[in-house]
Amino acid sequence: MMSDIATATTAVTTDTTCPYCGVGCGVKVETDNGVPAPVTGLADHPANFGKLCVKGSALHQTLDHNERLTTPLLNGHRASWDQALNLISDKIQQVVNNHGPEAVAFYGSGQLLTEDYYVANKLMKGFIGSANMDTNSRLCMASAVAGYKRAFGSDTVPGCYEDLEQTDLITLVGSNLAWAHPIIYQRIVAAKQRNPSLKVVVIDPRKTASCDIADLHLAIRPGADAFLFNALLNYLATTDQLDQPFIENCTDDFELALEQARSQSEDLQQLSANTDLAVNDLLRWFDWFAASPRAVTVYSMGINQSATGTDKTNAIINAHLASGKIGKPGCAPFSITGQPNAMGGREVGGLANQLAAHMDFSAGERERVKRFWQAPRIAEKPGLKAIELFEAVLRGDIKFLWIMSTNPLVSMPNADLVKRALEKCELVVVSDCMAYSDTARAAHVLLPAASWGEKNGTVTNSERRISRQRGFLPPPGEAKPDWWIISQVGQRLGYKDAFNYQHPAEIFDEHARLSAFENNGRRDFDLSALVGMSQQQYDALAPVQWPVNDDYPTGKARFFADGQFFTANKKARFLAIDACLPQQESAADNDKSAGLNMNTGRIRDHWHTMTRTGKSARLAQHISEPFIELHPDDAEDYGVKQNQLVEVFNRRAGIRVRARISDQQRRGEAFVPMHWNDRYANQARMGSLVNSDHDPFSGQPELKITRIQLRPLPLQWQGFILSRQDLFISDSNLSPLDCDYWAYGLTSSGHFYEVAGNQTAVDFMNTFKQRCEQQLPGQWLSLDDDQRQHHRWACINDGKLQAIAFVQGIHEPDFSVNRQWLTEQFDNQNIDALTRKALLGGRAPGKQSDPGKIICSCFQVGENAIKAAIADGANNAEALGQQLQCGTNCGSCIPELTALTQQYRSDNTAAELFTELSEK
Ligand code: SF4
């Protein structure tokens, strides 16, 4: 049974969609008296067929109301909805009157549902009269949009997930599917098992988890991708493996593109130097691509988040057009989006350079949308893209800014500039579900938005599949859906009829009608067959791939099978791509002329700025702190040891993170995850380091190449704290610990804090104890060894552990302490004398081994247990799964299990491992 927003009093099952990545998996949620059980994958959803990755599987752990925003706040003070909405509409009106509509801006998100996005876009572009509505999808896939439009005349994703299972060659370029889009990755793994001749090539500067299934890994020089695809185009031509009939009948400008590609590809040695790839490896991939009847090239942030991202996407598309590998099963240049509804945003016109429903700002399209909306003041020209938009706020050109469902103080490049911009803006409104995000704390007006599980609407995944997100819990307090909030402002601005929506079904219907309005097959985006759905039909809407029209009433898997595109003459366009290497920042931009290139991206168990995944204890365990991954030789050059805390800096900012040394990095390159922010670490916003370089066509920022410097963080001590209650929240305000480094997260029974400092350990402990004594009543145990600078302290109240802290004057964490056992003691209802004694020793009475770092989040299997199983004979991920269950649920950890077995499987290493484990 599917439900609308429900106040369930009995068991209810709701089919909905995961709110994380662009795979768009179907999720089944069972609630009993309003209490959700662990979620499962929807067996009949065509994206995932019942599977979920580790993030999706932990969704039920993120539904509590901790740290939720539940009432409107004006400058931190509780307000009624009327007060907040009147203030917003009055201010918009005043700014428009005094400075014109261009002084107003909205910044949305791929987390918004299509209905929310539609209403925001309509209000801004049709009624306020400016196109200054951009979105964090600018950071995600704007280059893919620009590339598709240049080549096809439309923002059309040609293929579908089934193509990955029906192909001969999959090239993953700038895409770590194994961690960022795990269910698609698992579909490829399964396809490869069924068809061992399916080849997978990974093009990525890093050796990522996706390389686990690669037949060839091309560890390319960062940013050199266009050279590679230009050379592939040239190879297809010189080896006479072009699809000439397709080129002649269905495309334009082939010769121009080939001429440019040839000029940069004929000298193979130079190509090898430009890409840092061996000629033999290049030729091997070229040959596989040319010889494969079917090929899919999957690309995501490694291509899009680049100052030349649009050119890179067109270089990829060129190769597919030249070989005719498009519009057929198993053939596509396939951009995979990062966010759950990046595609929905593209459909409604959520980017500043789009108007609505895949229409832009030509006079005819403006006039059409104006008539459809009966808009009083349609935007005349494209608005400011994200980077320009925040720069305009800083200049004072934009006086009113409304940020919806996103955290640009963390995710935007030059994030400290964004912070300064918000400080300068006359009125900053943030609608969000979380109270303590970095951006929420910078707002004048905070509006409580409904969250996943409470919202009701649609999202579109990477293969154009529209799915319903259905609510199954009531929003807490006074939280409201975004479409309602925006509509209320629209009504207060005097547009009662245009924003008189009562239900998202009405908004979806209007969106579908606009897609069909004067379309007649001219525009790819067409939902005409979904027009006129009743609310009941909308509630029951099954996942469907657009277009959905008379020709394709149940949707369409692939575009371009007929060789017809959406340009004026129906032909696809080749683009002549002048490949170039990334511009290094000038020496003046650095503190020294040397340095490393910082690449940024996702890790396996976290999502964006952690506002949701940070609420899951299970997801905090795989990687619990911000880090920088370094090549061993670079680490040595900078005098950095494994697990040491370091400062990463350039002239813009500095962050503090832990060093992970790995030969999976290229020399001279470093990787920093995008997730950590001021709620989860004291100084780890990677966006503050990144400059404002961006692609000239798409406006997408360069987030993959930032020049950085590095130095060990001077420290006297480090350690950790476990606590039953959150020691950071005091009187509803965030009040973090006073030390040089901290990182925060949840455990299964409370909270953890990694801490380090350059004051004396005694000073830190004394301050900390004073603070805790105010918050935590109880009996205090302590153990101090001043000589070794070991200080341990625990608080027990009524037989229960309240908090425990370990600090020590060394530069590496003490792995001899069994953190898991300590964490379990918070569930112990009666700490006995023996356990009391053992607590400050950090180990269970008697011998109990430490499971080590958690590798399998689903079954909580640690690295030490895995090493023991390998020493015991398990020699692959499957064998480990049989012994320990690891990798047998969502499968996200399988690449790491494989890497561990490869690392330790030789007899000698196993013997060493056995000795190492025996000593633990
Ligand atoms: Fe959610 Fe994982 Fe599916 Fe992405 S792959 S939609 S994160 S369950």
Residues whose N, C-alpha, C, O or C-beta is under 5 A from the ligand:
A	BS01	SF4	C18 Y20 C21 V23 G24 C25 L52 C53 K55 G56 H181 P182 I183
